[in-house]
Amino acid sequence: MTQGILALVTSTGCASANALQSLTDAMHIPHLFVQRNPGGSPRTACHLNPSPDGEAYTLASRPPVRLNDVMLRLVTELRWQKFVMFYDSEYDIRGLQSFLDQASRLGLDVSLQKVDKNISHVFTSLFTTMKTEELNRYRDTLRRAILLLSPQGAHSFINEVGDGAWGPRSSAQGSLRGDSGGLQVLSARAWLEWMLEPLDAGPTAQTTKVETTAQLGSQLVPDK
């Protein structure tokens, strides 16, 4: 068997991965285990058993500890104090506990937001469930985001947020700050337009950038 298999590359569930790990360790076969869920989003809660003799032949890509280290280094270098982490239903957020603990010790304000298949629903639900005052306080957090989504989900998310050619800013302001005090269901374009408003109303106020991190912070969406 060792002469017929040079290496084994798998992408299975945790139980199967542990069984294959025992086999490849016993047969001394290099084993690359790609951790992912069926939807393509990275897995965070699949931990392999330590090899009894200390000679591990299984290498897990996207291991939880590395994901957390990369994200922590990212937000530290970007000097983000407040940000939101968007994740889909396939992502097991239990693996983020160590990241959240470290972020808390650093005094970072981290919010978690689950994303369903209807990406636009994420934005509209924020306006239908939160009061204007809450949104104004939350706005700075929404400018910085880490996407823990599948490649398809991240692509749809960025397209939804970054879709240009929106109408005048006054229309978004009117929808957000109506006389009734309530919030209307807004399109993602109005949401982005509202986020681009200066936080201060004075003449020296500058429009801030929308900083969106795609695929675990590997790329930042540039300003258009």
N, C-alpha and C positions, 0 to 999 in steps of 0.2 A: 504493500500500500504506500509506503514512504517513497518508493521508487516511481510510483505512478502518479503521485500528486505532489507538485512542487509547492503549492500554496492553496489556501481555501479562502474565498471571498464570499461572505454571506451578509444577508440583511433580513433577519428574522425577528421573532419575538424574544423576550428575555429568557423564557424557559428553554426554548430551542437553542439560544445562544450559549447558555450555560452547559447544555448537554454537548454541544459541539466543542466547547472549550475543553471539557474533560477528555474528549476523544483526541483533539489535536495536541493537547499537552502530553497525553500518554504516547501518541505516535510521533511526537516531535515534528508536527506539521505547522508551518506558519499559517496563522489564521487572521484575516482582516475582517473585522465585524463592523459594518456600517450601521450605526444606530439611527433609525428613523421610524416614523409612523407610516401607515399606509398612504396618508395624504401628502407625504413628503416633508412634513415638519420635523425638526430635530427632536429626538427623545432625550429626556433628562433624568428618568428614574430607573434606567436599566443598568444595574451594577453587576459586574462579573465577579465570580468567586476567586479569591487568591489561590494561586497554584501551590500545592502542598510542598513541593521541593524548591519553590522560589524561582523556577525557570518557566516563566510564562511565554507561551507561544501565540497568544491572542492579543492583537492590537485593536482597540476599539476607537474608531473615529468618532468625532463629536462627543468625547467623554464629558460628563457633567462638570467635573472640576475645571476643565479647560474652558468650557463655555462661560462659566462664571468668572474665571480669571480674565478672559478677553473682554467681557462686558464691563467689569469693574475698571480695567485699565482704560477702556474707551471713555467712560463717563468721567474718569479722573483727568485724563488728558484734555478732554473738551471742557472741563470745569463746569459740568452740569450739576446744579444744586437741586433742581426739580425736573423730573421727567416722568413719562408714562410708558409702560411696557404693554404693548398690544400682543395678545396671544390667541391662537385659535383653539377649537375644541379638542384637537388632537394632541395638544401640547400639555404635558404633565407638569404643572407648575410647582409640584412638591420639590422638584430638583432645584428650584430657585431659592430655597430657604437659606442656604449658606450665603448666596449673593445678597439677599435682603438683609441678613444679619450684619454682613460687612458694611453694606450701604447705610444701615442704621447707625453703626458705630462711627461712620464718617459724617453723620449729620445730614445725609441726603434724603430728600423727600421723593419717594418712589410710589407711583400709583399703578395699579394693575387694571387692565381693561380687556375683557374677553371679546373676541371678534367672531361673529357668526358668518355664514356663507354670504349673506347679504351685506356687503361691505358698507354700502351707504347707510344702512340701518345704524351703524356705530355712531355716525355723526348726528343723524336726526334724533337718536335716542338721548344724546347728551342735552339737546335743547328742549326736549319734551319732559325730561325728568329732573332738570336742575333749574333753579331760579336764576334770574339775571345776575344777582349779586354773587351767587356761587360761581357762575360761569366767569365773571370778571376776575375772581380770585384764582380760578382754575386755568385761566387763559395762558399764563406764563408756562405752566406745566405742559400744556398741550403743544407748545412750540417745539418740544424736544421729545422724540419718541424712539424706542427700540422695538423692532418688529420681530416677534418670535413666531413667524408664519411659514407656511410652505412657499416655495418659489412662486407658484401661481397666485397664492393669496397675497404675498408681498407685492407682486406686480399689480394686481388689481387695486390694492390699497393705495399704492403710490399714484396710480393713474387717477383714482377717485379724488385724492387730495390735491394733486398737482394739475388737474385739468384746468387749463387757462381759458381765456376769452370769456371771462365773466362780465356781468353788467356793472353799472355804476356802484360805487361803494355805498352811496346813500340808501340804495335798496336793501342792502344787507343790514345796515344800521336800523332801518325802519322795521325790518322783520324782527331784529333782536330786541329793540327797545321800544316796543309799542306802548301806547298810552294805557293799554289794559294791564300792563305789568306782566303779562304772560309771555310765553315763548311759542313761536310758530315752528312748524316742521320746516327745516331749511335744507337746501341742497348743499353738497360738499363745497361747491364753489363759494356760496355765501359764508360757509363756515371758515374757509381759508381766508376769505376777504376780511372777515371779522378778526381773525387771528393776526392779520398783518397790520392792524391799526396800532398806532403808537400807544404805549401804556400811559404816557403823560400827555395832557392836552396842550401843554405849553409850546411856544414857537420853536424850542430847541429839541423837541421830541423827535426821535429818529425811529423809522420803521424797522422793526427787528426781523431777523430772518427766521423762516420756518426750517428748523433743523430736523430732518427725518433720517433715521438710521435704518438701512435696509439689510435684511439677512444678518442679524446678529452684529450690527454695527460695522459691516464690512465696507459700506459705501454711504456717503452722504449725498442727498439730493442737492445739486447746486442751485443757487439763485438764478432765476431766468432773467 
